[in-house]
Amino acid sequence: MGAYQMLKGAHYLSHILVTMLLAWIGFLLIQRLILKREDWRGEEAGRLQSGFKDQIDS
């Protein structure tokens, strides 16, 4: 998509790269927040998952 827009003259390479970088940073921040949230609930979540496995196995 970015290459097509550049060929049309609608975007510059720098705009595409900056947008890509911002999207990548946004993704990394969201991923970090999700992983941090899992770590915060880590022990309880682990106990719940093991209890669920026990119910399935029996």
Chimera marker file (.cmm) of the C-alpha trace (Angstrom):
<marker_set name="trace">
<marker id="1" x="0.000" y="0.000" z="0.000" r="1" g="1" b="0" radius="0.5"/>
<marker id="2" x="2.776" y="2.430" z="0.887" r="1" g="1" b="0" radius="0.5"/>
<marker id="3" x="4.656" y="1.783" z="-2.357" r="1" g="1" b="0" radius="0.5"/>
<marker id="4" x="1.523" y="2.481" z="-4.375" r="1" g="1" b="0" radius="0.5"/>
<marker id="5" x="0.931" y="5.758" z="-2.562" r="1" g="1" b="0" radius="0.5"/>
<marker id="6" x="4.555" y="6.789" z="-3.171" r="1" g="1" b="0" radius="0.5"/>
<marker id="7" x="4.252" y="6.012" z="-6.877" r="1" g="1" b="0" radius="0.5"/>
<marker id="8" x="1.135" y="8.181" z="-7.023" r="1" g="1" b="0" radius="0.5"/>
<marker id="9" x="3.044" y="10.959" z="-5.269" r="1" g="1" b="0" radius="0.5"/>
<marker id="10" x="0.622" y="11.025" z="-2.350" r="1" g="1" b="0" radius="0.5"/>
<marker id="11" x="3.192" y="10.037" z="0.326" r="1" g="1" b="0" radius="0.5"/>
<marker id="12" x="6.898" y="10.327" z="0.973" r="1" g="1" b="0" radius="0.5"/>
<marker id="13" x="9.043" y="7.442" z="2.188" r="1" g="1" b="0" radius="0.5"/>
<marker id="14" x="9.669" y="9.285" z="5.462" r="1" g="1" b="0" radius="0.5"/>
<marker id="15" x="5.912" y="9.445" z="6.161" r="1" g="1" b="0" radius="0.5"/>
<marker id="16" x="5.547" y="5.724" z="5.596" r="1" g="1" b="0" radius="0.5"/>
<marker id="17" x="8.537" y="4.881" z="7.791" r="1" g="1" b="0" radius="0.5"/>
<marker id="18" x="7.393" y="7.144" z="10.634" r="1" g="1" b="0" radius="0.5"/>
<marker id="19" x="3.887" y="5.670" z="10.504" r="1" g="1" b="0" radius="0.5"/>
<marker id="20" x="5.320" y="2.145" z="10.522" r="1" g="1" b="0" radius="0.5"/>
<marker id="21" x="7.554" y="3.000" z="13.491" r="1" g="1" b="0" radius="0.5"/>
<marker id="22" x="4.669" y="4.518" z="15.461" r="1" g="1" b="0" radius="0.5"/>
<marker id="23" x="2.483" y="1.477" z="14.792" r="1" g="1" b="0" radius="0.5"/>
<marker id="24" x="5.301" y="-0.837" z="15.873" r="1" g="1" b="0" radius="0.5"/>
<marker id="25" x="5.925" y="1.120" z="19.084" r="1" g="1" b="0" radius="0.5"/>
<marker id="26" x="2.189" y="1.127" z="19.802" r="1" g="1" b="0" radius="0.5"/>
<marker id="27" x="2.053" y="-2.639" z="19.350" r="1" g="1" b="0" radius="0.5"/>
<marker id="28" x="5.032" y="-3.151" z="21.671" r="1" g="1" b="0" radius="0.5"/>
<marker id="29" x="3.465" y="-0.929" z="24.350" r="1" g="1" b="0" radius="0.5"/>
<marker id="30" x="0.170" y="-2.798" z="24.186" r="1" g="1" b="0" radius="0.5"/>
<marker id="31" x="1.993" y="-6.131" z="24.323" r="1" g="1" b="0" radius="0.5"/>
<marker id="32" x="3.997" y="-4.978" z="27.351" r="1" g="1" b="0" radius="0.5"/>
<marker id="33" x="0.833" y="-3.858" z="29.126" r="1" g="1" b="0" radius="0.5"/>
<marker id="34" x="-0.815" y="-7.215" z="28.497" r="1" g="1" b="0" radius="0.5"/>
<marker id="35" x="2.229" y="-9.167" z="29.688" r="1" g="1" b="0" radius="0.5"/>
<marker id="36" x="2.589" y="-6.939" z="32.752" r="1" g="1" b="0" radius="0.5"/>
<marker id="37" x="-1.068" y="-7.547" z="33.567" r="1" g="1" b="0" radius="0.5"/>
<marker id="38" x="-0.530" y="-11.316" z="33.317" r="1" g="1" b="0" radius="0.5"/>
<marker id="39" x="2.512" y="-11.090" z="35.608" r="1" g="1" b="0" radius="0.5"/>
<marker id="40" x="0.469" y="-9.117" z="38.104" r="1" g="1" b="0" radius="0.5"/>
<marker id="41" x="-2.113" y="-11.908" z="38.235" r="1" g="1" b="0" radius="0.5"/>
<marker id="42" x="0.439" y="-14.668" z="37.620" r="1" g="1" b="0" radius="0.5"/>
<marker id="43" x="0.056" y="-16.798" z="40.750" r="1" g="1" b="0" radius="0.5"/>
<marker id="44" x="-3.706" y="-16.726" z="40.822" r="1" g="1" b="0" radius="0.5"/>
<marker id="45" x="-4.000" y="-17.346" z="37.091" r="1" g="1" b="0" radius="0.5"/>
<marker id="46" x="-1.597" y="-20.290" z="37.377" r="1" g="1" b="0" radius="0.5"/>
<marker id="47" x="-3.648" y="-21.863" z="40.161" r="1" g="1" b="0" radius="0.5"/>
<marker id="48" x="-6.859" y="-21.405" z="38.213" r="1" g="1" b="0" radius="0.5"/>
<marker id="49" x="-5.384" y="-23.010" z="35.118" r="1" g="1" b="0" radius="0.5"/>
<marker id="50" x="-4.051" y="-26.031" z="37.031" r="1" g="1" b="0" radius="0.5"/>
<marker id="51" x="-7.443" y="-26.498" z="38.697" r="1" g="1" b="0" radius="0.5"/>
<marker id="52" x="-9.119" y="-26.380" z="35.314" r="1" g="1" b="0" radius="0.5"/>
<marker id="53" x="-6.702" y="-29.037" z="33.969" r="1" g="1" b="0" radius="0.5"/>
<marker id="54" x="-7.531" y="-31.280" z="36.925" r="1" g="1" b="0" radius="0.5"/>
<marker id="55" x="-11.228" y="-31.047" z="36.135" r="1" g="1" b="0" radius="0.5"/>
<marker id="56" x="-10.645" y="-31.930" z="32.476" r="1" g="1" b="0" radius="0.5"/>
<marker id="57" x="-8.406" y="-34.915" z="33.282" r="1" g="1" b="0" radius="0.5"/>
<marker id="58" x="-10.923" y="-36.505" z="35.653" r="1" g="1" b="0" radius="0.5"/>
<link id1="1" id2="2" r="1" g="1" b="0" radius="0.2"/>
<link id1="2" id2="3" r="1" g="1" b="0" radius="0.2"/>
<link id1="3" id2="4" r="1" g="1" b="0" radius="0.2"/>
<link id1="4" id2="5" r="1" g="1" b="0" radius="0.2"/>
<link id1="5" id2="6" r="1" g="1" b="0" radius="0.2"/>
<link id1="6" id2="7" r="1" g="1" b="0" radius="0.2"/>
<link id1="7" id2="8" r="1" g="1" b="0" radius="0.2"/>
<link id1="8" id2="9" r="1" g="1" b="0" radius="0.2"/>
<link id1="9" id2="10" r="1" g="1" b="0" radius="0.2"/>
<link id1="10" id2="11" r="1" g="1" b="0" radius="0.2"/>
<link id1="11" id2="12" r="1" g="1" b="0" radius="0.2"/>
<link id1="12" id2="13" r="1" g="1" b="0" radius="0.2"/>
<link id1="13" id2="14" r="1" g="1" b="0" radius="0.2"/>
<link id1="14" id2="15" r="1" g="1" b="0" radius="0.2"/>
<link id1="15" id2="16" r="1" g="1" b="0" radius="0.2"/>
<link id1="16" id2="17" r="1" g="1" b="0" radius="0.2"/>
<link id1="17" id2="18" r="1" g="1" b="0" radius="0.2"/>
<link id1="18" id2="19" r="1" g="1" b="0" radius="0.2"/>
<link id1="19" id2="20" r="1" g="1" b="0" radius="0.2"/>
<link id1="20" id2="21" r="1" g="1" b="0" radius="0.2"/>
<link id1="21" id2="22" r="1" g="1" b="0" radius="0.2"/>
<link id1="22" id2="23" r="1" g="1" b="0" radius="0.2"/>
<link id1="23" id2="24" r="1" g="1" b="0" radius="0.2"/>
<link id1="24" id2="25" r="1" g="1" b="0" radius="0.2"/>
<link id1="25" id2="26" r="1" g="1" b="0" radius="0.2"/>
<link id1="26" id2="27" r="1" g="1" b="0" radius="0.2"/>
<link id1="27" id2="28" r="1" g="1" b="0" radius="0.2"/>
<link id1="28" id2="29" r="1" g="1" b="0" radius="0.2"/>
<link id1="29" id2="30" r="1" g="1" b="0" radius="0.2"/>
<link id1="30" id2="31" r="1" g="1" b="0" radius="0.2"/>
<link id1="31" id2="32" r="1" g="1" b="0" radius="0.2"/>
<link id1="32" id2="33" r="1" g="1" b="0" radius="0.2"/>
<link id1="33" id2="34" r="1" g="1" b="0" radius="0.2"/>
<link id1="34" id2="35" r="1" g="1" b="0" radius="0.2"/>
<link id1="35" id2="36" r="1" g="1" b="0" radius="0.2"/>
<link id1="36" id2="37" r="1" g="1" b="0" radius="0.2"/>
<link id1="37" id2="38" r="1" g="1" b="0" radius="0.2"/>
<link id1="38" id2="39" r="1" g="1" b="0" radius="0.2"/>
<link id1="39" id2="40" r="1" g="1" b="0" radius="0.2"/>
<link id1="40" id2="41" r="1" g="1" b="0" radius="0.2"/>
<link id1="41" id2="42" r="1" g="1" b="0" radius="0.2"/>
<link id1="42" id2="43" r="1" g="1" b="0" radius="0.2"/>
<link id1="43" id2="44" r="1" g="1" b="0" radius="0.2"/>
<link id1="44" id2="45" r="1" g="1" b="0" radius="0.2"/>
<link id1="45" id2="46" r="1" g="1" b="0" radius="0.2"/>
<link id1="46" id2="47" r="1" g="1" b="0" radius="0.2"/>
<link id1="47" id2="48" r="1" g="1" b="0" radius="0.2"/>
<link id1="48" id2="49" r="1" g="1" b="0" radius="0.2"/>
<link id1="49" id2="50" r="1" g="1" b="0" radius="0.2"/>
<link id1="50" id2="51" r="1" g="1" b="0" radius="0.2"/>
<link id1="51" id2="52" r="1" g="1" b="0" radius="0.2"/>
<link id1="52" id2="53" r="1" g="1" b="0" radius="0.2"/>
<link id1="53" id2="54" r="1" g="1" b="0" radius="0.2"/>
<link id1="54" id2="55" r="1" g="1" b="0" radius="0.2"/>
<link id1="55" id2="56" r="1" g="1" b="0" radius="0.2"/>
<link id1="56" id2="57" r="1" g="1" b="0" radius="0.2"/>
<link id1="57" id2="58" r="1" g="1" b="0" radius="0.2"/>
</marker_set>
